[in-house]
Amino acid sequence: MRISDTLSGSLHMIFASISFSLMASCVYLARVLDPSVSSSMVSFVRVLVNLIILLIPAIFARDVRSLFGDGRASLWFRGLFGGVSLMLFFFAIQSIGMAESTFIQSSNGIFIVLLFPFFLSEKFSFSALFAVFGSLIGLFLLFDPHLGTAHLTGKAIALAAGFFAALSNLMVARAGRSNTSVCVVFYFCFVSVFIHVPYFWRYGLTIPSGTYIWLTMIGAGVFATIGQICMTKAYQLAKIGKMTILGYLSPVFSLIWSVLFFHQLLTVRSLIGCSIVLVCGIMFSLLKKEKIVS
């Protein structure tokens, strides 16, 4: 069966969105099970589990060296920007809450569309920028954030998280197909683990107790690994502008799980927001056909 790069990339991004939404559900469940658990501890366990999952098969195959790929700078910057974005985003959640932080962090789509002409060979696309703004309108209806002058520090941190997330995703595309998706994800996990160390050295490390909380954090790491690999493959297969917009499906799936698993209410406003994100994401990502691969 032969499918286009765009369709293959779109399918990978949809699976990535599902996985990231399940990861977010695990993070939320961890807070429900233990309100005192540190967000940095959850993010650390997430990337550590990522790293272990990638290392185990490589160690058994005696091929750890393959995880480092060609060692180009964009791979290391991918890990640096991704790790910083992850920690900033978790800090923002604690500071201003999930709704506002997720909405503001989603500005990474605008940064990507504006910056990819400088980092990649893709041309600037007004249609991509329009679709990003449309998706943000949908997310605004979905999350109903209370934007204003209050908690400016937390909002600035969420915006910074979005900027670094954009740089990280641009580095994914820049790494090219010369490196496997597993290799690109490895750099994110490898560097992110060490980024957490100075924080724990400065503020201390509190290890949570209880089987369920650990299963939940490990589950977040497993889903994050699947999501990272699928997202990386999507960015390698298709244009980053299209895949960025399709990535906004993750909050939509998060809303679905919150209704199914946590019995949260689904309002007319959230349904309208979901519909806008779906239209902007799926329709734009499939606008043009690209070369066919088997």
C-alpha positions as CSV (number, residue, x, y, z in Angstrom):
1,M,0.0,0.0,0.0
2,R,1.4,3.4,-1.0
3,I,0.5,6.5,1.0
4,S,1.7,10.1,0.8
5,D,4.2,11.6,3.2
6,T,1.5,14.0,4.4
7,L,-1.0,11.3,5.2
8,S,1.6,9.2,6.9
9,G,2.8,12.2,8.9
10,S,-0.7,13.1,9.8
11,L,-1.5,9.6,11.1
12,H,1.7,9.7,13.2
13,M,0.7,13.1,14.6
14,I,-2.8,11.9,15.5
15,F,-1.3,8.9,17.4
16,A,1.1,11.4,19.0
17,S,-1.8,13.6,20.1
18,I,-3.7,10.6,21.6
19,S,-0.5,9.5,23.5
20,F,0.2,13.0,24.8
21,S,-3.4,13.4,25.9
22,L,-3.1,10.1,27.8
23,M,0.2,11.3,29.3
24,A,-1.6,14.5,30.5
25,S,-4.3,12.4,32.0
26,C,-1.7,10.4,34.0
27,V,-0.1,13.7,35.2
28,Y,-3.5,15.0,36.3
29,L,-4.3,11.6,38.0
30,A,-0.9,11.8,39.8
31,R,-1.9,15.2,41.3
32,V,-5.4,13.7,42.3
33,L,-3.7,10.7,44.0
34,D,-1.1,12.9,45.8
35,P,-1.7,16.7,45.8
36,S,1.7,17.2,47.4
37,V,3.7,15.5,44.5
38,S,6.1,17.9,42.8
39,S,5.5,18.7,39.2
40,S,9.3,18.5,38.7
41,M,9.3,15.0,40.2
42,V,6.6,14.0,37.7
43,S,8.4,15.4,34.7
44,F,11.7,13.8,35.9
45,V,10.1,10.4,36.2
46,R,8.5,10.9,32.7
47,V,11.8,11.6,30.9
48,L,13.6,8.9,33.0
49,V,11.1,6.3,31.9
50,N,11.5,7.6,28.3
51,L,15.2,7.1,28.6
52,I,15.0,3.6,30.1
53,I,12.5,2.4,27.4
54,L,14.9,3.5,24.7
55,L,18.0,2.2,26.4
56,I,16.9,-1.4,27.2
57,P,16.6,-2.7,23.6
58,A,19.7,-0.8,22.6
59,I,21.7,-2.4,25.5
60,F,20.4,-5.9,24.6
61,A,21.3,-5.4,21.0
62,R,24.7,-3.9,22.1
63,D,24.0,-0.9,19.9
64,V,23.8,2.0,22.3
65,R,26.0,4.0,19.9
66,S,23.1,4.1,17.4
67,L,21.1,6.2,19.8
68,F,23.5,9.1,19.4
69,G,23.0,9.2,15.6
70,D,25.2,11.6,13.7
71,G,25.6,13.8,16.8
72,R,24.7,17.0,15.0
73,A,24.1,20.1,17.0
74,S,20.4,20.2,16.3
75,L,20.0,17.0,18.2
76,W,21.6,18.4,21.3
77,F,19.6,21.6,21.0
78,R,16.5,19.5,20.6
79,G,17.2,18.0,24.0
80,L,18.1,21.3,25.6
81,F,15.1,23.3,24.3
82,G,12.7,20.4,24.9
83,G,13.9,19.9,28.5
84,V,13.6,23.6,29.4
85,S,10.2,23.8,27.8
86,L,9.0,20.8,29.8
87,M,10.1,22.1,33.2
88,L,8.8,25.6,32.5
89,F,5.4,24.2,31.4
90,F,5.1,22.2,34.6
91,F,6.0,25.2,36.7
92,A,3.4,27.3,34.8
93,I,0.7,24.6,35.6
94,Q,1.5,25.0,39.3
95,S,1.5,28.8,39.1
96,I,-1.6,29.6,37.0
97,G,-3.4,26.3,36.5
98,M,-3.8,23.8,33.7
99,A,-6.3,25.8,31.5
100,E,-4.3,29.1,31.2
101,S,-0.9,27.5,31.0
102,T,-2.0,25.0,28.3
103,F,-3.6,27.8,26.3
104,I,-0.6,30.1,26.5
105,Q,1.9,27.3,25.9
106,S,0.0,26.5,22.7
107,S,1.4,29.7,21.3
108,N,4.3,27.5,20.2
109,G,2.4,27.0,16.9
110,I,2.7,30.7,16.1
111,F,6.4,30.7,17.0
112,I,7.0,27.7,14.7
113,V,5.2,29.2,11.7
114,L,7.0,32.5,12.1
115,L,10.4,30.9,12.7
116,F,10.6,27.9,10.3
117,P,11.6,30.0,7.3
118,F,14.8,30.9,9.2
119,F,15.6,27.3,10.3
120,L,14.2,25.2,7.5
121,S,13.8,25.3,3.8
122,E,10.0,25.7,4.1
123,K,8.5,29.0,2.9
124,F,6.4,31.2,5.2
125,S,2.7,30.2,4.9
126,F,-0.1,32.7,5.7
127,S,-2.6,29.8,5.5
128,A,-0.6,28.0,8.2
129,L,-0.6,31.1,10.4
130,F,-4.3,31.5,9.8
131,A,-4.9,27.9,10.8
132,V,-2.8,28.4,14.0
133,F,-4.8,31.4,15.0
134,G,-8.0,29.4,14.3
135,S,-6.8,26.6,16.5
136,L,-5.9,29.0,19.3
137,I,-9.5,30.4,19.1
138,G,-10.8,26.9,19.5
139,L,-8.5,26.3,22.5
140,F,-9.6,29.5,24.0
141,L,-13.2,28.3,23.9
142,L,-12.1,24.9,25.1
143,F,-10.1,26.0,28.2
144,D,-11.8,29.3,28.9
145,P,-8.6,30.9,30.3
146,H,-9.0,34.1,32.4
147,L,-6.4,36.2,30.6
148,G,-5.5,39.5,32.3
149,T,-2.8,41.3,34.2
150,A,-2.9,38.9,37.2
151,H,-0.2,36.3,37.7
152,L,2.0,37.8,35.0
153,T,5.1,35.8,36.1
154,G,3.2,32.5,35.6
155,K,1.9,33.6,32.2
156,A,5.4,34.7,31.1
157,I,6.7,31.3,32.1
158,A,4.0,29.6,30.1
159,L,4.8,31.8,27.1
160,A,8.5,31.0,27.5
161,A,7.6,27.3,27.6
162,G,5.8,27.7,24.2
163,F,8.8,29.5,22.7
164,F,11.2,26.8,23.8
165,A,8.8,24.1,22.6
166,A,8.8,25.7,19.2
167,L,12.5,25.8,19.1
168,S,12.6,22.1,20.1
169,N,10.2,21.1,17.4
170,L,12.1,23.0,14.8
171,M,15.3,21.1,15.9
172,V,13.3,17.9,15.3
173,A,12.7,18.8,11.7
174,R,16.2,20.1,11.3
175,A,17.7,16.9,12.5
176,G,16.3,15.4,9.2
177,R,15.8,11.8,8.2
178,S,19.5,11.0,8.6
179,N,18.6,10.3,12.3
180,T,15.8,7.9,13.4
181,S,12.9,9.1,15.5
182,V,14.2,7.0,18.4
183,C,17.5,8.8,18.1
184,V,15.9,12.2,18.2
185,V,13.7,11.3,21.2
186,F,16.8,9.8,23.0
187,Y,18.5,13.2,22.9
188,F,15.4,14.9,24.4
189,C,15.3,12.3,27.3
190,F,19.1,12.2,27.8
191,V,19.5,16.0,28.1
192,S,16.3,16.5,30.0
193,V,17.3,14.1,32.8
194,F,20.4,16.2,33.4
195,I,18.5,19.5,33.3
196,H,16.5,18.3,36.3
197,V,19.6,17.7,38.4
198,P,20.5,21.4,39.2
199,Y,16.9,22.0,40.2
200,F,16.8,19.0,42.6
201,W,20.3,20.1,43.9
202,R,18.9,23.6,44.7
203,Y,15.4,22.8,45.9
204,G,15.7,19.2,47.1
205,L,14.1,16.0,46.0
206,T,11.0,14.6,47.6
207,I,10.2,11.0,46.6
208,P,6.5,10.2,46.7
209,S,5.3,6.9,48.3
210,G,2.6,4.6,47.2
211,T,2.2,2.1,44.4
212,Y,-0.5,3.8,42.5
213,I,1.3,7.2,42.3
214,W,4.4,5.5,40.9
215,L,2.3,3.4,38.4
216,T,0.7,6.7,37.3
217,M,4.0,8.5,36.8
218,I,5.5,5.5,34.9
219,G,2.4,5.4,32.8
220,A,2.9,9.1,31.9
221,G,6.4,8.2,30.8
222,V,5.3,5.3,28.6
223,F,2.6,7.4,26.8
224,A,5.1,10.2,26.5
225,T,7.6,7.9,24.8
226,I,5.0,6.7,22.3
227,G,3.9,10.3,21.7
228,Q,7.5,11.6,21.3
229,I,8.4,8.9,18.7
230,C,5.2,9.4,16.7
231,M,5.6,13.2,16.8
232,T,9.2,13.1,15.7
233,K,8.3,10.7,12.8
234,A,5.5,13.1,11.8
235,Y,7.9,16.1,11.6
236,Q,10.4,14.0,9.6
237,L,7.8,12.9,7.1
238,A,5.7,16.0,6.4
239,K,5.9,19.8,6.5
240,I,6.3,21.1,10.0
241,G,3.5,23.8,9.5
242,K,0.9,21.2,8.8
243,M,2.0,18.9,11.6
244,T,2.1,21.7,14.1
245,I,-1.5,22.5,13.5
246,L,-2.6,18.9,13.6
247,G,-0.8,18.6,17.0
248,Y,-3.5,20.8,18.5
249,L,-5.7,17.7,18.5
250,S,-4.0,16.7,21.8
251,P,-6.1,19.1,24.0
252,V,-9.2,17.8,22.2
253,F,-8.4,14.2,23.2
254,S,-7.5,15.4,26.7
255,L,-11.0,16.8,27.0
256,I,-12.5,13.4,25.9
257,W,-10.5,11.5,28.5
258,S,-11.4,14.1,31.2
259,V,-15.1,13.4,30.4
260,L,-14.7,9.6,30.3
261,F,-12.3,9.0,33.1
262,F,-12.8,12.0,35.5
263,H,-16.5,12.7,34.8
264,Q,-16.0,16.3,33.9
265,L,-18.8,18.1,32.1
266,L,-18.8,18.7,28.4
267,T,-20.3,22.1,27.6
268,V,-21.6,23.6,24.4
269,R,-18.6,26.1,24.5
270,S,-16.1,23.2,24.7
271,L,-17.8,21.4,21.8
272,I,-17.5,24.5,19.7
273,G,-13.9,24.8,20.6
274,C,-13.2,21.2,19.7
275,S,-14.9,21.6,16.4
276,I,-12.8,24.6,15.5
277,V,-9.6,22.8,16.4
278,L,-10.6,19.7,14.4
279,V,-11.5,21.8,11.3
280,C,-8.3,23.8,11.5
281,G,-6.1,20.8,12.2
282,I,-7.3,18.0,10.0
283,M,-8.4,20.0,7.0
284,F,-5.3,22.1,6.8
285,S,-3.0,19.2,7.3
286,L,-4.5,17.5,4.2
287,L,-4.7,20.4,1.9
288,K,-1.9,19.4,-0.5
289,K,-0.7,16.1,-1.6
290,E,3.0,15.3,-1.4
291,K,5.2,12.6,-2.8
292,I,4.2,9.0,-2.4
293,V,6.1,6.5,-0.3
294,S,5.6,2.8,0.2
